[in-house]
Amino acid sequence: MEKESVFKWKHYQPDIILLTVRWYLRYNLSFRDLAEMMEERGLSIAHTTIMRWVHQYGPELDERARHHLKITNDSWRVDETYIKVKGQWMYLYRAVDSEGNTIDFYLSKSIDKQAAKRFFKKALATSHICKPRVITVDKNPAYPVAIQELKEEKHKSQGIQIRQVRYLNNIVEQDHRFIKKRVRSMLGFKSYETATSILSGIEVMHMVKKGQLHRQVKSAQNEVEFIHKLFGISS
């Protein structure tokens, strides 16, 4: 029943849909590249159709995979990077633990105290996190203020220490590279909604690549089997 509801009314088999979605989120391919690659396999799929699949199943993949992520440790590294949306720069807040495992991300139209609070609330509510003992940030003054306000609101931030040491954030700055490299080839997003849906898929594929799953995914075939299982289809 789940398979029927998720892929209902689609004109292509679920494994083909998931293949194009997975390849787009993981590799530096355009929608037109994928359409040509599918044509070599004897499948005539419009690039706009693949685009709609990515918009629909990227967030779905993120939501389903999160239940299978290993618990992160209690030392967080937080930083923001820049993403162009409709010709304007927006801010992608990202957090990893001290081992480089992704904790969460949040795309914001602004970079201020309120944006930082929204990001921390989202990250602290994530199911695969260990409550942070310390959060390392850069010199952005919004971070300590945001955490202090969350403490005063009796949120989950009680007892968290904020540490502003820039060089300790090298690990999250390095982790930005995969996301930036993938986004750069897209030449920007057309809307905030499009950006958030595609980024969620890119981020979760990055988590899989980094080995953050409870089950080991040591090969591309393991990855295919895992994603197929998430959506209730056989490989």
N, C-alpha and C positions, 0 to 999 in steps of 0.2 A: 504493500500500500504506500509506503514511504517513497519507493522508487517511482511509482506511478504519479504521485503528487508533485515531486520535484522535477521530473522530466516530462510531465503531462503536456500533450500537444506539440512536442518537439518532433521535427521531421527527420532527425538524425539520432543514431544510437547514442546512449549515454556515454559509452567509452570514447566515442569520437568527440563529443562535447567536452568531456573532461580532459582529453588529450590536448585540444587547442587551448583550453583555459590554463592548464598546467604549463604548457610551453610558453605561452605569452607572459605569464607571471614570473617565470623562472629565467627565461633567456631574452636577449636583446633582439626580439623579433617584432615586427609591426603586424597589424591585422592583415595587411595585404601580403606580407611574407607568408603568413600562415595559410591564407587562401590559396596561394600558389603551391605551397607544400601539399595541401590537401588535394589540389587538382592533380598533382603527380600520382596521387593514390587513387585517382579516378572519382574523386568527390568534388562536385561543384558547389562550393559554399561561398556566399558573398562575404566580403570582409566586414560588412556592417552586421551580419549575423553573428560572426565570431565576437565582434565588439559587444553585442548585447549579451552573449553568453558570459563574457568576462565580467561585465557589470552585475549580472545576476548571481553567478556562481563563485566569484571571488570572495564576497562577504560570507556566503554560505560555507565555503571551505574554511574560512577563518573561524567561524562560529563552531563548526563541528570538530576541527582539529584541536581547539583549545582544551577540550576535555581530555586530551591524550598527552598534554605537555607535562614534563617533569617540573617539580617545584624549584623555583629559583632560590638563590641564597639571600641573606639579609643585608648585603652591602650593594647599594644601588649606585649607578652612574647615570646622571640625567643631563641632557643637552638638547638643543634645538638646531635644526638645519632648515634650509630654504627650499620651497617647492613653488614653481610658477603655475598659477591657475588663472586661466583667461587673461593672460598677459600681466598679471599682478603677482608679486611675491607673497606667499603665505608661509606659515611657520609650522614645521613638523617637529613636535616634541617627541623625544624618544628616550627610553630608559632601558639599560641592560644591567645585569648584575656583574660582580667583579670577575666572573669567568666568561663574560661576553654573551650570556644567554639573554635573549630579548624578553623584557618584562611587559612593556606596552608602548603604544604610540598614540598620538593625537594631533590631528591637523587643525590649526587655528588661523583665523583671519587676522588676529592681532597677537602681539607679544607683550603681555602685561601681567599684572597680579591675577586678574580673573582667569586668564587663559591658563596660567600655571596651576591655579586651584582646580580648574576643570580637569586638567591632565592628571594631577595627583589623585583626585577623587576616582577617576576612571582606572588608573593603575592600581590603587589600593583595593578596588573592588574586583580585580582580576582573580580568577579562580586558581591559577597556577603559581601565585606568588607566596613567598614567605614575608611576613610583615618586616619591613626594613628596620634594621638597627641604626644604620647611618645612610644618608643620601648625599652623595658627592655631586656638587654642581659647580658651574663657573661663577664669574663675578656678577652675573645678572641679579640685581637686587630684588627682583620679584619673587624669587624662589623662597628665601627665608620668610618673607612676609606671608606668602601663600600658606606655607606649612604652619606658621604661627596662628593664622586665622583658622585653619582646620583644627588645630589643637583646641582653640577657644570654643569651636563649635562641637567639641567632643566627638570628632570624627575618628577614624582609625589611625590617626597620626600621633597619638599619645606616645611619648617616650622616644620619638625619632630625633636623631641628631642630624643637623645640617652641617655639612663640611664644604667650604668653598676653597678647593684646591684644584686649580686648573689642570695641572699635569696629570692628576689622577684620572681625569676624564678622557685621556687619550683612547681608552678602549672603546668608548661609545662614539667618539669622533671617527675612529677607524671603521666602526660598524656602520656608520652612515654611508660609507663608500659604496656598498652593494646597492643600497636603495637609490642613491644619487645616480649611479651608473645606469641602473635600469630605467629610471625616470628621465634621464637626460635624452635617451634615444626616442622618447615619446614626444619630445618638443612641447611639453606643457600639457595641461589638462584644460578641458573646455568649461568645466564647472566644478564647484566645490563638491557636489554630490558625486560626480564622476571620479574626482580625485580620491575621495574617502573610500569608495567602493573598490577601486583598483589598488590603492595602497594597502588596504586590508589583506588582499590576496597576495600581493608582493611580500608583505611582512611575514605572513604565515608560511609561505614557501621558503623564505629565508630561515625561519625557525626550523623547518624540516631539514634544510641543508646543514644547519649547524648541529644537528643531532639532539634537539630538545624534546624528542618524543620518548615516551616510556618504552616503546618497542624500538629496537634498533632498525634503522633504515640505512643499510650499507651499500645499496646499489639503486640504480634507476628503476629496476624491476621491483624492488622492495617498495619504492616510493609509489609506483603505479598501483601495486596491490593495496597499500595502505589507503590511498585516496579512493580507490574503488570501494574498499570496505566501508569507508566513511559514508559513502553515498548508497550503500546497499546493493552494489552490483558485483558480479563475478568478473575476475580478470580474464 
